[in-house]
């Protein structure tokens, strides 16, 4: 494989990886505060992408307004999901909670499918077509935009958790629920808020994917990639999610390219990340940045 | 009406079918499944066969998840291992049908144990994610190992024959699947009464306490994965032989999810629950299609939407059951029985 091909694989890997990172942050926020493993992350991305599509195409909203509106609608959606469904299964066995989120994913996918059908649709964006050359490799504006936007969004979230009062309350809840309650944090509200944030973050991830690939039900498949990402980064680390996302993005792209050119084998992309996952679980189950106090026997 | 059980010896306490009423119900169920093929249509027979296969697979998953508390999201892929193994054995190597089923089960047990090894170190959600990885890795193997599995085109399962007869058609397979499913049911029901089975449950309830009582955790978890995936392998092999053709599309994450739904809707750790869950999950799509046909004048015109609605109802049902009856149908059945046992005094 030529060096040019390798570089371009890395570039697209970084772009996809930054979207993985966004989604993984949503996953980690939910896990940290409520200890729920959310298997519906990909479906939340897909819902975000479709709402944005609906607002721009059917309501003729300008792209940025639609972007903003989608964020608001998804925040509400996350809030409702937590209040109506997840609130009722707090303290249930882990397998039940996993099944609830799986069921949620099925429902969301079915609703979107029933309304919009299965065709791939193009999300109209104000981003011009074309590419700039970075170090001799052409990088399209769409790629640049989604990378820049996800970096920006991640910085915004980091600032939110670091400096805002609510962010502080969320961190307090995740480190010790009872102590947080004793200090007057409304833990129930924090649970709902973390779902709202996760929904917004995944919706943004979904919209970014949509600006590159178009919108179809397949967007939800990206959600499964959060597992390798968060395991590599460390389940309870937001920094880990960001770094892990980019690493997995690059790694699966390069591995896919290598398998295609060396072994003439298609479709390794989707497995590469999971092979990494198994290796990480065997060698370093707490990931790169996670806390070491993982339960072990 | 049974109004109480008076147990005076250990042998009585661990009886498989404790009361006359239980024995009566079992006899009734046996009579039903024996008469069924003579009165049912071919379509109904096909559904019954699917239910039997699902019962076997769900029983396997229940040993892993219900008895031992180890979550497996890769069970569907284990079925695939069994199906491909038996298809290869029968169609390429010409191994007899029943031998192929057993070998497929054993091979799947080996593969399942391999993926169960991480369970020694990993608990709960980490294991869930590890088995999810197993699902995708196995699916990739099914798709890419073209020389053996035929890639995404799939492979023929070969023609099954036993006792000098060629096996094909719903009726023949009914009489093969029924005894195997009944045996599996009896086996899992009995497993709960043995020291091994109780060790598995001790591991589920409190691993540390179990270890202090002298239970070897590694051994117990491995046994659970071996038994569970053996049953999965047998179920997959039977499915492959029954359908006659094996493709990767049969063994996706969706299958793993519906198996999990079966044991959760039925009731975790309950053998009866597996049967109820398998019946429920297999018949639900049929019932939903029938129901939809009542409301829509021209079902063909809105087939796409209907498929999605069916899917959505399935998902909504998972959520509803878990929220409303977390212990599953088996627990509901127990409650109904208790209600009538103590009738005027129950609430």
Interface residues (C-beta under 8 A of the other chain):
Chain A: X37 X85 X88 X89 X92 X93 X94 X95 X96 X98 X99 X100 X102 X103 X104 X105 X106 X107 X109 X110 X111 X113 X114 X117 X118 X224 X227 X228 X231 X235 X265 X266 X267 X268 X270 X271 X274 X275 X277 X278 X281 X282 X285 X294 X295 X296 X297
Chain B: X65 X71 X73 X118 X120 X121 X122 X123 X124 X125 X126 X128 X129 X130 X132 X133 X134 X136 X137 X140 X143 X144 X207 X208 X211 X217 X257 X260 X261 X264 X268 X304 X305 X308 X309 X310 X311 X312 X313 X314 X315 X316 X317 X318 X319 X322 X323 X326
